[in-house]
């Protein structure tokens, strides 16, 4: 399963873990993904989205419709 998000295309980052002895191990930094039900008054129903914690804060502040407009997406893509 691809872990790229439908709304903002957030992907995992790759890097290295380092020990005190400076040994390196490749690892993956996964985004902080959360499932969230957001009420959309335009269509009078809830929409279930899987977004990062940072995106949830942004959606709470400016609203889902404005957030999707900034991302160049339409609400119909979530239904």
N, C-alpha and C positions, 0 to 999 in steps of 0.2 A: 504494500500500500504506500503510495506517495504521501509524504507528510507536508507537501506544499499546500498552502491554504487557498481556498477559492476566492476570497475577497482581496487580500493584500499580497498574496504570493510569498509569504514568509516561509523560508526554508531553514533547515538546520545548518549551523555553522560547524566547521571542522577545525580542530587544532590539536594541541599536544598537552598532556599532563606531564608535569616534571616533579620528580622526587627530590629529596635533599641531596642525594648522590648525583643529581642531574641526569638520571635515566629518563628517557622519553617514551611515552606510550601515546599512540594516536587515539583520539576520542572524538565524540560528536557532542556538540552543545545543542540540545533540542530546545525549540521555543516553548514558552510556558503556555500551552494550549488549554483552553477551558471551553466547556459547552455552556451555552447561555440561551435562554428563551427571552426574546425581546418583543415587546408589544408594539405593533405598528398600527396607529390609529387610522391611517389612510385605507387599509384593507380590513380593519376591525378584526385582527387576529394576531396570534403570536407566531413568531418565526424563530426556529431553532438554528443557531449558528455556532460554529466552532472557531473561535478567535483567540488571540493571545490576550494576556492580562492587560497589556498596554492598550490594545485596541478596545477592550471593554471600557476602560477609563475614558477614552476618546469618544466612544459612542454615547456613554452616559452624559458627557459634557455637551456635545453638539448635536446628538440625535443620529439615528441610523440612516435616515434619508440623506442628510448632508454628508455623512461619512462615506456612503456609497458613491455619492456624486463626486467627492474628492478623489476617490479611487478609480473613477471612470466605469463603474459598474451600475447595473440596474437592479431594482428590487426584485424583479421577476426572476433573476438568476438564482435567488435564494429559495424560491418556492418550489 
